[in-house]
Amino acid sequence: MASPVFNFLVTFLALSNLVLLSLSQVTRAPFKPDGLALPVFKDSATGLHIANITKRTPQQSVPLLIDLNGRFLWLNCEKNYLSSTYFAPFCHSTQCSRVGSHSCNKCFSTTHRPGCHNNTCAVAITNPLTSQTATGEVAQDSLSIQSTTQSGPNFGPLVTIRHFLFACSPSSLLQDPFPKNVQGVAGLGHDSVSLPIQLASHFGFPRQFALCLPSSTQKNGAIFFGSSGLNVTQTGNLTYTPIIIGSQGEYFIPVRSIRVNKQPVPLNRSSLITTRSRNFGGAMISTTAPYTALEHNIFTAFTQLFANQSSGLSQVNPISPFGLCFNSNNLSNTNVPNIDFVMHNKNVTWTIVGTNSVVEARPGVSCLAFVDGGQNPKATIVIGVHQLEDNFVQFDLVRSRLGLSSSLVSRNTSCSNFNFTSKSSFVNEME
């Protein structure tokens, strides 16, 4: 018969093992961040914005152009793509269906490599700057991104998706005017495999992200995913307007009129609507257009009114691609007329101030940072990068609305004040 001491020891060891097992299960549970943040910097040569995204195994930072309306993430896999976790899904697989691929890839090389396998998914890839297209291979690999918490935000460790879907492109797609050394595109469009949608699906976030693009080439801005980001004390109350999704996942907003110094640009409402963007209000938001482009007739009326409202400024000969330029010596934020994009409701406006409405084209000459979009553009208005910079722009896809801060500079802050200091790494185990 076992002694009481023996029974006590057996019971104690069993409970100890149970506690240790429970603790091990707790420590191995996947870390679920409050949100995610991607550092973004401005390319000095093109004025476009780039993010260094961590991919592959072992991890490597890959510079990608930010394309707000891109369907998915794609990058060049032809040279030096080395990863132990790369996988190309087979034809007609579930992964192919998610990307919208219904054809098979064929590799004509005798040596298979990332981006070149037989019986895998083929997908059409488009260069957003040139509209050149090519066929690429659908692939999966790890992607890591920095976590955040609700307050601040505070930046935390990297979290990783093991099986992130993207596309491998041929190197021929990366032609000028692509920023130097950029290896592909990070697509943020309304598509099941775009960067924000995959992140939201994996981590259980609301389908929501926000841009805070820097005007400085010296400091980082950020893209926030999930509900964390700048808090209301930094951005002020956001102004909301509906988001309309285009046929290729593009983001449109319903601009109904334009004002300069509160004076309306003389336009018929029908001139803000084109066949391809009918009922969209004509305004597509873009991170691959350096400046806002206006349909030719709108551009002519707009620049004439702006010139009339800028009578105190000294005009000089315009510098391409701009249509209206001024002597910078007597130019300041206080004497540049404000521009209002009036939305679905006349009381809802996006105000564009001097820092976002003019740009220094060369020393001593500043120009109205709007360009002629021609007679038959895809959208009557394409809101470009210069107008987005130092604005907090929230894409709330759950509520189908866009939140706008207008210029943060007027609130004594900007999109260049983020400090991504965390160096720790963590592999998220959620599948």
C-alpha positions in Angstrom: 0.0 0.0 0.0 1.4 3.4 -1.1 2.3 5.7 1.7 0.6 9.1 2.1 3.9 10.8 1.3 4.2 8.8 -2.0 0.6 9.7 -2.9 1.3 13.4 -2.2 4.4 13.4 -4.4 2.6 11.7 -7.3 -0.3 14.2 -7.0 2.2 17.1 -6.8 4.1 16.0 -9.9 1.0 15.5 -11.9 -0.3 19.0 -11.0 3.1 20.5 -11.7 3.2 18.9 -15.2 -0.3 20.2 -15.8 0.7 23.7 -14.8 3.9 23.6 -17.0 1.9 22.3 -19.9 -0.6 25.1 -19.5 2.2 27.6 -19.3 3.8 26.2 -22.4 0.5 26.5 -24.3 0.1 30.1 -23.2 3.6 31.1 -24.3 3.1 29.5 -27.7 -0.2 31.1 -28.3 -0.1 33.5 -31.3 0.5 37.1 -30.6 -2.4 39.2 -32.0 -1.4 42.9 -32.5 -3.9 45.7 -32.2 -2.8 47.0 -35.6 0.0 47.1 -38.1 2.2 49.9 -39.6 4.3 50.1 -42.7 7.0 52.8 -42.9 6.8 54.8 -46.1 9.4 57.1 -47.6 9.3 59.6 -50.5 11.6 59.1 -53.5 13.3 62.3 -54.3 13.6 61.7 -58.0 10.0 60.8 -58.8 8.1 62.2 -55.8 6.4 58.8 -55.4 6.3 56.8 -52.2 8.0 53.5 -51.4 7.7 50.9 -48.6 10.4 48.5 -47.5 8.4 45.3 -47.0 10.0 42.3 -45.2 9.6 39.1 -47.1 11.2 35.6 -47.6 13.1 33.2 -45.4 15.6 34.3 -44.3 14.0 37.7 -44.1 14.9 40.4 -46.5 13.7 44.0 -46.9 12.3 44.6 -50.4 11.5 48.1 -51.7 8.1 48.3 -53.3 6.2 51.2 -54.9 2.9 52.0 -53.1 -0.1 51.7 -55.5 -3.3 52.6 -53.8 -5.4 51.0 -56.6 -3.2 47.9 -57.3 -5.0 44.6 -57.0 -2.1 42.7 -55.3 1.5 42.7 -54.3 4.0 41.8 -57.1 7.7 41.8 -57.4 10.6 40.7 -59.7 11.6 37.2 -58.9 14.0 36.7 -61.8 17.2 37.6 -60.0 18.4 36.7 -56.5 15.1 35.6 -55.1 16.2 33.1 -52.5 13.7 31.8 -50.0 13.2 28.4 -48.3 9.4 29.2 -47.8 8.6 30.1 -51.4 5.7 28.0 -52.9 3.9 28.3 -56.2 0.3 26.9 -56.0 -0.8 24.5 -58.7 -3.2 25.4 -61.4 -6.9 25.7 -60.5 -6.1 25.7 -56.8 -8.0 27.7 -54.2 -5.1 30.2 -54.1 -5.4 30.7 -57.9 -9.1 31.4 -57.6 -8.5 34.0 -54.9 -6.1 35.9 -57.2 -8.5 35.5 -60.1 -6.2 33.3 -62.1 -7.9 30.8 -64.5 -4.9 29.9 -66.7 -1.8 27.9 -66.2 1.8 29.1 -66.3 4.5 27.4 -68.4 8.2 27.9 -67.8 10.4 27.6 -70.9 13.6 27.5 -68.9 15.3 24.2 -68.2 15.9 25.3 -64.6 12.9 26.1 -62.5 13.1 29.0 -60.0 10.8 31.4 -58.2 8.5 32.8 -60.9 9.2 30.1 -63.4 7.4 26.7 -62.8 5.1 24.6 -64.9 1.5 23.8 -63.9 1.2 26.9 -61.7 -1.2 29.8 -61.8 -0.6 32.5 -64.4 -1.8 36.1 -63.7 -1.7 39.4 -65.6 0.5 42.0 -64.0 0.4 45.7 -64.9 3.0 48.4 -64.4 0.9 51.3 -62.9 3.2 54.0 -64.3 3.4 52.8 -67.9 0.3 50.5 -68.2 2.7 47.8 -69.6 1.4 44.3 -68.8 3.1 41.0 -68.5 2.3 37.4 -67.3 3.5 36.4 -63.9 3.4 33.4 -61.5 1.1 33.4 -58.5 3.2 32.5 -55.4 3.1 32.3 -51.6 5.9 33.3 -49.2 6.3 34.8 -45.8 5.7 38.5 -45.2 6.5 40.4 -42.0 5.2 43.7 -40.9 5.5 45.9 -37.7 2.8 45.6 -35.1 1.2 48.5 -33.2 -0.9 49.1 -30.2 -4.0 51.3 -29.9 -2.5 54.1 -27.9 -0.1 56.4 -29.6 0.5 54.4 -31.7 3.3 52.4 -30.1 5.3 50.3 -32.4 5.9 46.7 -31.5 7.7 43.6 -32.9 7.4 42.2 -36.4 4.6 39.7 -37.0 4.6 37.3 -39.9 2.1 35.7 -42.3 3.6 32.5 -43.5 1.6 32.1 -46.7 1.1 35.6 -48.1 -0.2 35.5 -51.7 1.6 37.7 -54.3 2.8 37.5 -57.9 6.2 37.1 -59.4 6.9 39.4 -62.4 9.5 39.4 -65.1 12.2 42.1 -64.7 11.1 43.7 -68.0 8.1 45.2 -66.1 10.4 47.4 -64.0 11.1 50.1 -66.5 11.4 53.9 -66.2 9.9 55.9 -64.7 10.0 53.4 -61.9 11.9 54.7 -58.9 15.5 53.4 -58.8 16.1 50.0 -57.1 12.3 49.4 -56.5 11.6 45.7 -57.1 7.8 45.7 -57.5 4.5 47.1 -56.3 2.5 46.9 -53.1 -1.2 47.0 -54.2 -3.7 48.4 -51.7 -6.8 48.2 -53.9 -10.2 46.7 -53.1 -9.3 43.1 -54.0 -9.3 39.8 -52.0 -5.5 39.5 -52.2 -4.4 43.1 -51.9 -2.1 43.9 -49.0 -4.7 45.5 -46.6 -7.4 42.8 -47.3 -4.9 39.9 -46.7 -3.7 41.5 -43.5 -7.2 42.1 -42.3 -8.3 38.5 -43.1 -5.2 37.0 -41.4 -5.2 39.0 -38.2 -9.0 39.5 -37.8 -8.8 43.3 -38.2 -11.7 45.4 -39.7 -11.0 46.1 -43.3 -9.6 49.5 -42.7 -6.3 51.2 -43.5 -5.0 54.8 -43.5 -2.3 56.7 -45.5 -0.1 59.3 -44.0 2.3 60.1 -46.8 5.3 62.3 -46.0 6.2 65.4 -48.0 9.8 65.2 -46.7 12.3 62.8 -48.3 14.3 62.7 -45.1 11.7 61.1 -42.7 9.3 58.2 -42.8 5.5 58.4 -43.1 3.3 55.4 -42.6 0.5 53.3 -43.7 -1.6 51.9 -40.8 -3.7 48.7 -41.1 -6.5 47.9 -38.7 -8.0 50.4 -36.3 -4.8 51.8 -34.9 -3.1 54.9 -36.3 -2.9 58.6 -35.4 -5.2 59.5 -32.7 -7.9 62.2 -32.8 -5.7 64.8 -31.0 -3.2 64.6 -33.8 -5.5 64.5 -36.8 -8.5 66.4 -35.5 -12.0 65.2 -36.4 -12.0 63.5 -39.7 -14.5 64.5 -42.5 -16.2 61.5 -44.1 -17.4 61.0 -47.6 -18.5 57.8 -49.4 -16.0 55.5 -51.2 -17.1 54.1 -54.5 -15.2 51.1 -55.8 -14.3 51.0 -59.5 -14.4 47.9 -61.7 -10.7 47.1 -61.0 -10.8 47.8 -57.3 -10.0 51.5 -57.6 -11.1 54.0 -55.0 -13.3 56.9 -56.1 -14.9 59.7 -54.1 -18.0 61.8 -55.1 -16.5 65.3 -55.9 -19.5 67.4 -57.0 -17.8 70.8 -57.4 -14.6 72.6 -56.9 -14.1 76.0 -55.2 -11.1 78.4 -55.1 -11.3 81.0 -52.3 -14.9 79.8 -51.8 -15.7 80.8 -55.4 -17.1 77.9 -57.5 -15.2 76.8 -60.6 -17.8 77.4 -63.4 -18.7 73.9 -64.5 -21.7 71.8 -65.3 -22.2 69.0 -62.9 -22.2 66.6 -65.9 -18.6 67.6 -66.7 -17.5 65.9 -63.5 -18.8 62.6 -64.8 -17.3 60.5 -67.6 -18.6 57.4 -69.2 -16.1 55.1 -67.4 -16.7 56.7 -64.0 -20.4 57.5 -64.3 -22.0 58.4 -61.0 -18.6 58.2 -59.3 -18.3 62.0 -59.2 -15.2 61.8 -61.3 -12.5 61.7 -58.6 -10.2 58.7 -58.3 -7.5 58.8 -55.6 -4.0 57.7 -56.8 -0.6 57.2 -55.3 1.1 56.7 -58.7 0.1 60.1 -60.1 2.5 62.8 -58.8 0.0 65.6 -59.2 -3.8 65.9 -59.5 -4.9 65.6 -63.1 -8.1 67.3 -64.3 -10.0 66.7 -67.5 -9.0 69.3 -70.0 -12.1 71.6 -69.8 -12.1 71.4 -66.0 -8.4 72.2 -65.9 -8.9 75.3 -68.1 -11.7 76.7 -66.0 -9.9 75.8 -62.7 -6.6 77.4 -63.6 -8.3 80.6 -64.9 -10.2 81.0 -61.6 -7.1 80.2 -59.6 -5.2 82.9 -61.5 -8.0 85.4 -60.9 -8.0 84.7 -57.2 -4.2 85.0 -57.1 -4.0 88.6 -58.4 -1.4 89.5 -55.7 1.0 86.9 -57.0 3.4 87.5 -59.8 2.9 85.1 -62.7 5.8 83.7 -64.8 6.0 81.5 -67.8 4.7 78.0 -67.0 7.0 75.1 -66.7 5.9 71.7 -68.1 3.8 69.8 -67.0 2.2 72.7 -65.2 -0.1 75.3 -66.7 0.2 78.1 -64.1 3.4 79.3 -62.4 4.4 82.1 -60.0 7.5 83.9 -58.8 8.3 82.2 -55.5 9.7 85.3 -53.9 6.3 86.8 -53.0 4.6 83.4 -52.4 3.6 82.2 -49.0 1.0 79.9 -47.5 -1.1 82.9 -46.4 -1.5 84.3 -49.9 -2.1 81.1 -51.8 -5.9 80.6 -52.3 -7.4 77.5 -50.6 -9.0 74.9 -52.9 -12.1 73.0 -51.8 -13.3 69.7 -53.2 -17.0 69.7 -52.4 -18.2 66.1 -51.8 -21.6 64.4 -51.8 -22.9 67.1 -49.4 -22.1 70.8 -49.8 -21.0 71.0 -46.2 -18.5 68.2 -46.7 -15.2 69.5 -48.2 -11.6 68.4 -48.6 -9.6 71.7 -48.2 -6.3 71.8 -50.0 -4.0 74.5 -48.7 -0.9 76.1 -50.1 1.6 73.4 -49.2 -0.5 70.9 -51.1 -1.6 73.1 -54.0 1.7 74.5 -55.2 5.1 73.0 -55.8 8.5 74.4 -56.5 9.3 73.5 -60.1 12.7 75.1 -60.0 14.5 77.6 -57.8 12.5 80.8 -57.7 9.5 79.4 -59.6 6.4 77.7 -57.9 3.6 76.2 -59.9 0.0 75.2 -59.3 0.4 71.4 -58.7 -2.4 70.4 -61.0 -2.0 69.1 -64.5 -4.1 68.7 -67.7 -5.5 65.2 -67.9 -6.6 65.5 -71.5 -9.9 65.1 -73.2 -10.8 61.5 -72.4 -9.2 60.4 -69.1 -10.2 57.4 -67.1 -11.6 59.8 -64.4 -12.4 63.5 -64.7 -10.3 64.0 -61.6 -7.3 61.9 -60.4 -6.2 63.1 -57.0 -2.4 62.7 -56.9 0.3 62.3 -54.4 1.2 65.9 -53.8 -2.3 66.6 -52.7 -2.3 63.6 -50.4 0.9 64.3 -48.5 0.7 65.4 -44.9 -3.0 64.5 -44.9 -4.3 61.6 -42.8 -6.6 59.6 -45.2 -8.5 56.7 -43.8 -10.1 54.1 -46.0 -12.9 52.5 -44.0 -14.0 49.6 -46.2 -16.4 48.3 -43.7 -18.5 51.4 -43.8 -17.6 52.3 -47.4 -16.3 55.7 -46.4 -13.2 57.9 -46.7 -12.0 59.9 -43.7 -10.0 63.1 -44.4 -8.1 65.2 -42.0 -7.1 68.0 -44.5 -3.6 69.3 -44.0 -1.8 68.2 -40.7 0.7 71.0 -41.2 -2.1 73.5 -40.1 -2.2 71.5 -36.8 1.6 71.8 -36.3 2.3 68.2 -37.2 2.9 66.2 -40.3 3.3 62.7 -41.7 7.0 62.7 -41.1 7.0 62.3 -37.3 7.0 58.5 -37.0 9.8 56.6 -35.3 9.9 52.9 -36.1 12.4 51.8 -33.5 11.4 48.2 -32.8 14.0 45.6 -34.0 12.5 42.5 -32.5 11.0 39.8 -34.6 8.1 37.4 -34.0 6.7 34.6 -36.2 2.9 34.6 -35.9 1.5 31.1 -35.8 -2.1 31.9 -36.8 -3.0 30.0 -40.0 
